[in-house]
Amino acid sequence: MRAIDHHAWTNRWRDRHPAEKLLPALGLLSLTLFLPPLTTAPLVLAGAALATVRGAGVPLRALVAVMAAPLAFLLAGAPFLAISLRFDEGFSVGFSPAGGRLALDATLRALAATGCLAFLILTTPLADWVPLLRRAGVPTGVIELILLIYRLIFVFAERALTGRRAQVARLGYSRLDRGLRSVGLLAGNLFQRALAQARRMEIGLAARGYDGELRVLAPARPLSWLRLMAGMTGVGLIGLAGGLLGRGSP
Amino acid sequence: MSAPLLAARGLEYAYPGGIVALRTLDLAVEPGRKMAILGPNGSGKTTLLLHLNGTYRPVRGEVLLDGRPAAYDRRALDEWRRRVGLVLQEPDDQLFAATVAQDVSFGPLNLGLPEPAVHERVGEALEALRIAHLADRATHTLSFGQKKRVAIAGVLAMRPEILVLDEPTAGLDAHGVAHLLAALNRLHGAGTTLVFSTHDVELAYAWADEVALFHEGTVLGQGETTAVLGNRELLERARLRPPLLLEMAEALRANESEDRHRPPPRSREALLAMLRERFPARPTKSDLLAAAPDQDRYSGA
């Protein structure tokens, strides 16, 4: 998570208007959903990876790391799609070619879609999502919650880490039962501290005129129609190629 | 004499549960001063500061702005907090936004300023603390010292008349302290009145114009720094030791009657100058050799 956050804040495309990244990503996502996946999905994945690594300058390793966990789930789940259970003549378990094809399509689709999301989260910091969410009509309260949670995740992650280190230093995890006890104590402690933190933050915000709404300036990001069009053209080309190549296949 | 900018009269406060935090406390902040509220940890300094911007309401006594008792309705509090800016000790208690510039924009936006003016205020505050280069950084990636400066900038952007800081140097290394004090000096030079709490006698001595000695929920005495910190009896009652600089200077000039009327040193440099004057350096061997360059230094060997 730290790594994703780091790249989102430091990549080359950080200062670009979020719509320049969101719309092409959504375009690629819909290609994978509506065109034959066997030919389109690999192209979409390549496109997303190219944009992330070549375009935004995020290291390939970071992209692979982000995709590793979903990929593991996909690979673990795919074989079960290929297996069919039959109940018509008693009970039988079998592998069918149709099932195999289904598993392949689903896996490719999911992989390509994960690539699109990875591109988005690796190139766009949270602060840039807020204006988009606002425009999309998400209620202010929800947006403020997102902002505060995002900010406090790092504060509490730090505290949890130090707390755990202190417990380890006093052999709090030397046995399974002690470990469980220590985790419980740490969680209880963090809850209390979260409450105290909330109270102090309220004081700090009130000192700056907080009246129930967390207003901040939106980052100024001019939208470049040229770049947006270029991105959408890329999406169109990928769609065209995927569609043409996949025309013969069922 | 005109009324002080900010004052507390007979302040009393107890926390729910009856723990008494402040008892008949008097304090006066004159415009243009650098005032230290000096006292040990846990003596109630933070509670006092939270009264100075209307966060807490005293059980008895009152806080006065320009000599008039402060009111606690919404509008009065807004105006009060615009004039008296409060910076908490722990910056993570204050910073909530994703980026530095966004966080600093919070106060000016709450003042109802139009966006161009907010931009100007943000730029000005960041510049005053020399952190303009951090404007677009994510808040959680900053160092502690940087967060501290951002927290101050966030309050400064509201252009307060008085800046109240809770233990501003706590947790900073020597470099961080120097950096912060330089920034505060610039603000003071630009006309901001500063009030800060500290447990550090040396800091109060070196840096404040005025000291309020705080002990167990009340102010034992308030006055010019050298007068308050030179008062042994008062310091003892507050369980504080006199500043090292002052003690050394006193030891040095114990027998020198002509030194009596000179002001005591307030900085490391001033003390060193005094030491050099008192004990002129004897020439060292290399000094002597350097003074006689025409002689072959190895001739006698």
Interface residues (C-beta under 8 A of the other chain):
Chain A: D5 H6 W9 P125 L126 A127 V130 L147 L148 Y150 R151 F154 V155 Q197 R200 M201 I203 G204 L205 A206 A207 R208 G209 Y210 D211 L214 R215 V216 L217 P219
Chain B: L50 N53 T55 D78 R81 R82 G85 L86 L88 E90 D92 D93 Q94 L95 F96 A97 A98 T99 A101 Q102 D103 S105 F106 G107 L109 N110 L111 E115 V118 H119 V122 D136 R137 A138 T139 H140 T141 A151 G154 V155 M158
